[in-house]
Amino acid sequence: MTIHYLSRGEIADKLGVSLDAVKQYQRKSYLPEPDATVGRNQGWLESTIDEWHASRPGAGARTDLTRDA
């Protein structure tokens, strides 16, 4: 069985965002660590991106605020 790793471009297509947005996520350490690296090429399993995307706050959500207990 062949394992397919998503590139940053494929992640952008999957999420409906620009490649620059995905690169920004990675620079800011929002994107999970790649599942595979070969030389300078990085790849993510689709399940890794699906889980990460499902746990992200909605568009425009403030992540710098916390709710008092």
N, CA, C and O atoms as CSV, one atom per row, in Angstrom:
chain,resi,resn,atom,element,x,y,z
A,1,MET,N,N,0.850,-1.186,0.000
A,1,MET,CA,C,0.000,0.000,0.000
A,1,MET,C,C,0.891,1.243,0.000
A,1,MET,O,O,1.857,1.325,0.758
A,2,THR,N,N,0.562,2.185,-0.838
A,2,THR,CA,C,1.319,3.427,-0.942
A,2,THR,C,C,0.734,4.465,0.006
A,2,THR,O,O,-0.480,4.657,0.068
A,3,ILE,N,N,1.616,5.127,0.740
A,3,ILE,CA,C,1.189,6.207,1.631
A,3,ILE,C,C,1.309,7.518,0.868
A,3,ILE,O,O,2.352,7.814,0.285
A,4,HIS,N,N,0.235,8.302,0.877
A,4,HIS,CA,C,0.260,9.604,0.208
A,4,HIS,C,C,0.369,10.701,1.261
A,4,HIS,O,O,-0.439,10.788,2.186
A,5,TYR,N,N,1.381,11.525,1.093
A,5,TYR,CA,C,1.569,12.676,1.967
A,5,TYR,C,C,1.124,13.932,1.224
A,5,TYR,O,O,1.407,14.089,0.037
A,6,LEU,N,N,0.436,14.815,1.919
A,6,LEU,CA,C,-0.014,16.074,1.328
A,6,LEU,C,C,1.111,17.106,1.372
A,6,LEU,O,O,1.823,17.232,2.369
A,7,SER,N,N,1.251,17.830,0.281
A,7,SER,CA,C,2.177,18.961,0.240
A,7,SER,C,C,1.460,20.192,0.795
A,7,SER,O,O,0.254,20.147,1.037
A,8,ARG,N,N,2.176,21.270,0.994
A,8,ARG,CA,C,1.538,22.512,1.437
A,8,ARG,C,C,0.491,22.968,0.429
A,8,ARG,O,O,-0.563,23.468,0.821
A,9,GLY,N,N,0.763,22.804,-0.858
A,9,GLY,CA,C,-0.198,23.177,-1.893
A,9,GLY,C,C,-1.472,22.352,-1.820
A,9,GLY,O,O,-2.572,22.879,-1.984
A,10,GLU,N,N,-1.320,21.058,-1.575
A,10,GLU,CA,C,-2.493,20.190,-1.455
A,10,GLU,C,C,-3.280,20.513,-0.185
A,10,GLU,O,O,-4.508,20.425,-0.174
A,11,ILE,N,N,-2.573,20.887,0.882
A,11,ILE,CA,C,-3.259,21.306,2.109
A,11,ILE,C,C,-4.072,22.566,1.834
A,11,ILE,O,O,-5.222,22.670,2.261
A,12,ALA,N,N,-3.481,23.519,1.125
A,12,ALA,CA,C,-4.183,24.763,0.789
A,12,ALA,C,C,-5.455,24.455,0.000
A,12,ALA,O,O,-6.519,24.997,0.300
A,13,ASP,N,N,-5.348,23.584,-1.009
A,13,ASP,CA,C,-6.521,23.201,-1.808
A,13,ASP,C,C,-7.585,22.533,-0.943
A,13,ASP,O,O,-8.772,22.831,-1.070
A,14,LYS,N,N,-7.161,21.639,-0.073
A,14,LYS,CA,C,-8.089,20.907,0.793
A,14,LYS,C,C,-8.842,21.845,1.725
A,14,LYS,O,O,-10.038,21.669,1.959
A,15,LEU,N,N,-8.136,22.846,2.258
A,15,LEU,CA,C,-8.744,23.764,3.214
A,15,LEU,C,C,-9.414,24.962,2.559
A,15,LEU,O,O,-10.138,25.707,3.220
A,16,GLY,N,N,-9.178,25.153,1.259
A,16,GLY,CA,C,-9.766,26.295,0.558
A,16,GLY,C,C,-9.105,27.614,0.930
A,16,GLY,O,O,-9.757,28.657,0.969
A,17,VAL,N,N,-7.797,27.559,1.205
A,17,VAL,CA,C,-7.040,28.768,1.529
A,17,VAL,C,C,-5.869,28.879,0.558
A,17,VAL,O,O,-5.612,27.962,-0.222
A,18,SER,N,N,-5.172,29.993,0.608
A,18,SER,CA,C,-4.039,30.184,-0.286
A,18,SER,C,C,-2.811,29.431,0.232
A,18,SER,O,O,-2.717,29.099,1.414
A,19,LEU,N,N,-1.887,29.174,-0.674
A,19,LEU,CA,C,-0.618,28.561,-0.300
A,19,LEU,C,C,0.121,29.455,0.688
A,19,LEU,O,O,0.753,28.963,1.623
A,20,ASP,N,N,0.042,30.763,0.483
A,20,ASP,CA,C,0.687,31.697,1.415
A,20,ASP,C,C,0.115,31.562,2.825
A,20,ASP,O,O,0.851,31.680,3.805
A,21,ALA,N,N,-1.184,31.318,2.936
A,21,ALA,CA,C,-1.801,31.143,4.258
A,21,ALA,C,C,-1.234,29.902,4.944
A,21,ALA,O,O,-0.936,29.934,6.138
A,22,VAL,N,N,-1.085,28.810,4.193
A,22,VAL,CA,C,-0.529,27.579,4.772
A,22,VAL,C,C,0.927,27.802,5.199
A,22,VAL,O,O,1.348,27.337,6.259
A,23,LYS,N,N,1.680,28.506,4.375
A,23,LYS,CA,C,3.073,28.806,4.741
A,23,LYS,C,C,3.122,29.654,6.008
A,23,LYS,O,O,3.992,29.462,6.858
A,24,GLN,N,N,2.194,30.581,6.128
A,24,GLN,CA,C,2.111,31.433,7.326
A,24,GLN,C,C,1.769,30.583,8.554
A,24,GLN,O,O,2.360,30.770,9.618
A,25,TYR,N,N,0.817,29.646,8.414
A,25,TYR,CA,C,0.477,28.742,9.510
A,25,TYR,C,C,1.726,27.997,9.979
A,25,TYR,O,O,1.959,27.837,11.177
A,26,GLN,N,N,2.519,27.547,9.012
A,26,GLN,CA,C,3.711,26.787,9.367
A,26,GLN,C,C,4.751,27.680,10.044
A,26,GLN,O,O,5.369,27.278,11.030
A,27,ARG,N,N,4.945,28.890,9.517
A,27,ARG,CA,C,5.915,29.822,10.133
A,27,ARG,C,C,5.536,30.148,11.570
A,27,ARG,O,O,6.406,30.292,12.428
A,28,LYS,N,N,4.244,30.263,11.830
A,28,LYS,CA,C,3.768,30.608,13.173
A,28,LYS,C,C,3.574,29.368,14.053
A,28,LYS,O,O,3.067,29.468,15.171
A,29,SER,N,N,3.975,28.218,13.550
A,29,SER,CA,C,3.860,26.936,14.261
A,29,SER,C,C,2.416,26.546,14.563
A,29,SER,O,O,2.157,25.859,15.551
A,30,TYR,N,N,1.470,26.979,13.720
A,30,TYR,CA,C,0.074,26.564,13.852
A,30,TYR,C,C,-0.137,25.209,13.176
A,30,TYR,O,O,-0.924,24.387,13.645
A,31,LEU,N,N,0.566,24.989,12.079
A,31,LEU,CA,C,0.448,23.744,11.326
A,31,LEU,C,C,1.182,22.648,12.096
A,31,LEU,O,O,2.257,22.900,12.641
A,32,PRO,N,N,0.622,21.432,12.153
A,32,PRO,CA,C,1.338,20.358,12.862
A,32,PRO,C,C,2.668,20.051,12.178
A,32,PRO,O,O,2.871,20.374,11.007
A,33,GLU,N,N,3.551,19.434,12.918
A,33,GLU,CA,C,4.832,19.006,12.358
A,33,GLU,C,C,4.569,18.038,11.211
A,33,GLU,O,O,3.620,17.256,11.272
A,34,PRO,N,N,5.390,18.077,10.170
A,34,PRO,CA,C,5.183,17.147,9.053
A,34,PRO,C,C,5.344,15.694,9.504
A,34,PRO,O,O,6.117,15.394,10.413
A,35,ASP,N,N,4.609,14.813,8.859
A,35,ASP,CA,C,4.716,13.387,9.147
A,35,ASP,C,C,5.922,12.769,8.448
A,35,ASP,O,O,6.405,11.711,8.853
A,36,ALA,N,N,6.402,13.425,7.405
A,36,ALA,CA,C,7.568,12.927,6.664
A,36,ALA,C,C,8.355,14.101,6.111
A,36,ALA,O,O,7.792,15.116,5.700
A,37,THR,N,N,9.671,13.937,6.113
A,37,THR,CA,C,10.559,14.927,5.508
A,37,THR,C,C,11.612,14.174,4.719
A,37,THR,O,O,12.279,13.277,5.233
A,38,VAL,N,N,11.747,14.562,3.451
A,38,VAL,CA,C,12.781,13.994,2.592
A,38,VAL,C,C,13.524,15.175,1.990
A,38,VAL,O,O,12.990,15.886,1.139
A,39,GLY,N,N,14.754,15.379,2.432
A,39,GLY,CA,C,15.491,16.563,2.014
A,39,GLY,C,C,14.764,17.795,2.526
A,39,GLY,O,O,14.530,17.939,3.726
A,40,ARG,N,N,14.407,18.686,1.600
A,40,ARG,CA,C,13.657,19.892,1.978
A,40,ARG,C,C,12.152,19.718,1.811
A,40,ARG,O,O,11.377,20.614,2.145
A,41,ASN,N,N,11.740,18.562,1.294
A,41,ASN,CA,C,10.316,18.301,1.059
A,41,ASN,C,C,9.655,17.771,2.320
A,41,ASN,O,O,10.177,16.881,2.991
A,42,GLN,N,N,8.501,18.335,2.624
A,42,GLN,CA,C,7.745,17.933,3.802
A,42,GLN,C,C,6.375,17.451,3.376
A,42,GLN,O,O,5.812,17.937,2.394
A,43,GLY,N,N,5.836,16.488,4.120
A,43,GLY,CA,C,4.515,15.961,3.805
A,43,GLY,C,C,3.731,15.636,5.055
A,43,GLY,O,O,4.302,15.303,6.094
A,44,TRP,N,N,2.415,15.734,4.947
A,44,TRP,CA,C,1.503,15.478,6.054
A,44,TRP,C,C,0.508,14.415,5.628
A,44,TRP,O,O,0.032,14.421,4.492
A,45,LEU,N,N,0.196,13.509,6.531
A,45,LEU,CA,C,-0.866,12.552,6.256
A,45,LEU,C,C,-2.195,13.297,6.242
A,45,LEU,O,O,-2.379,14.265,6.980
A,46,GLU,N,N,-3.108,12.848,5.410
A,46,GLU,CA,C,-4.411,13.506,5.338
A,46,GLU,C,C,-5.106,13.469,6.692
A,46,GLU,O,O,-5.784,14.425,7.067
A,47,SER,N,N,-4.944,12.370,7.432
A,47,SER,CA,C,-5.580,12.256,8.749
A,47,SER,C,C,-5.001,13.291,9.725
A,47,SER,O,O,-5.730,13.812,10.569
A,48,THR,N,N,-3.723,13.588,9.621
A,48,THR,CA,C,-3.099,14.605,10.477
A,48,THR,C,C,-3.732,15.964,10.227
A,48,THR,O,O,-4.055,16.686,11.171
A,49,ILE,N,N,-3.910,16.315,8.952
A,49,ILE,CA,C,-4.491,17.609,8.597
A,49,ILE,C,C,-5.974,17.644,8.971
A,49,ILE,O,O,-6.463,18.667,9.448
A,50,ASP,N,N,-6.693,16.540,8.761
A,50,ASP,CA,C,-8.116,16.489,9.122
A,50,ASP,C,C,-8.302,16.717,10.625
A,50,ASP,O,O,-9.158,17.503,11.033
A,51,GLU,N,N,-7.503,16.032,11.447
A,51,GLU,CA,C,-7.608,16.185,12.904
A,51,GLU,C,C,-7.245,17.604,13.339
A,51,GLU,O,O,-7.925,18.194,14.179
A,52,TRP,N,N,-6.181,18.143,12.769
A,52,TRP,CA,C,-5.752,19.506,13.101
A,52,TRP,C,C,-6.834,20.513,12.698
A,52,TRP,O,O,-7.173,21.408,13.473
A,53,HIS,N,N,-7.367,20.365,11.495
A,53,HIS,CA,C,-8.368,21.305,11.000
A,53,HIS,C,C,-9.650,21.245,11.837
A,53,HIS,O,O,-10.274,22.275,12.095
A,54,ALA,N,N,-10.037,20.047,12.258
A,54,ALA,CA,C,-11.254,19.898,13.069
A,54,ALA,C,C,-11.109,20.567,14.436
A,54,ALA,O,O,-12.105,20.971,15.035
A,55,SER,N,N,-9.883,20.686,14.929
A,55,SER,CA,C,-9.680,21.255,16.261
A,55,SER,C,C,-9.386,22.754,16.229
A,55,SER,O,O,-9.237,23.379,17.279
A,56,ARG,N,N,-9.301,23.337,15.022
A,56,ARG,CA,C,-9.011,24.761,14.899
A,56,ARG,C,C,-10.241,25.590,15.236
A,56,ARG,O,O,-11.367,25.165,14.975
A,57,PRO,N,N,-10.032,26.792,15.825
A,57,PRO,CA,C,-11.182,27.680,16.042
A,57,PRO,C,C,-11.729,28.165,14.698
A,57,PRO,O,O,-11.025,28.113,13.689
A,58,GLY,N,N,-12.947,28.623,14.679
A,58,GLY,CA,C,-13.576,29.102,13.453
A,58,GLY,C,C,-12.890,30.337,12.898
A,58,GLY,O,O,-12.081,30.965,13.580
A,59,ALA,N,N,-13.207,30.679,11.678
A,59,ALA,CA,C,-12.626,31.846,11.013
A,59,ALA,C,C,-12.871,33.101,11.833
A,59,ALA,O,O,-14.000,33.372,12.242
A,60,GLY,N,N,-11.836,33.850,12.066
A,60,GLY,CA,C,-11.947,35.104,12.801
A,60,GLY,C,C,-11.993,34.940,14.306
A,60,GLY,O,O,-12.141,35.922,15.032
A,61,ALA,N,N,-11.867,33.697,14.789
A,61,ALA,CA,C,-11.932,33.464,16.236
A,61,ALA,C,C,-10.719,34.067,16.924
A,61,ALA,O,O,-9.599,33.979,16.420
A,62,ARG,N,N,-10.944,34.667,18.054
A,62,ARG,CA,C,-9.851,35.227,18.855
A,62,ARG,C,C,-9.259,34.103,19.686
A,62,ARG,O,O,-9.955,33.496,20.500
A,63,THR,N,N,-7.998,33.828,19.487
A,63,THR,CA,C,-7.336,32.775,20.258
A,63,THR,C,C,-6.543,33.352,21.419
A,63,THR,O,O,-5.934,32.604,22.185
A,64,ASP,N,N,-6.542,34.679,21.559
A,64,ASP,CA,C,-5.781,35.294,22.636
A,64,ASP,C,C,-6.642,35.574,23.872
A,64,ASP,O,O,-6.157,36.122,24.862
A,65,LEU,N,N,-7.901,35.199,23.808
A,65,LEU,CA,C,-8.812,35.419,24.936
A,65,LEU,C,C,-9.043,34.100,25.661
A,65,LEU,O,O,-9.065,33.038,25.039
A,66,THR,N,N,-9.211,34.169,26.955
A,66,THR,CA,C,-9.536,32.974,27.730
A,66,THR,C,C,-10.809,33.225,28.509
A,66,THR,O,O,-11.125,34.364,28.854
A,67,ARG,N,N,-11.519,32.184,28.776
A,67,ARG,CA,C,-12.784,32.267,29.524
A,67,ARG,C,C,-12.459,32.074,31.007
A,67,ARG,O,O,-11.728,31.154,31.373
A,68,ASP,N,N,-13.006,32.945,31.854
A,68,ASP,CA,C,-12.811,32.800,33.291
A,68,ASP,C,C,-13.604,31.602,33.800
A,68,ASP,O,O,-14.725,31.343,33.361
A,69,ALA,N,N,-13.008,30.895,34.716
A,69,ALA,CA,C,-13.652,29.684,35.255
A,69,ALA,C,C,-14.736,30.008,36.246
A,69,ALA,O,O,-15.369,29.101,36.787
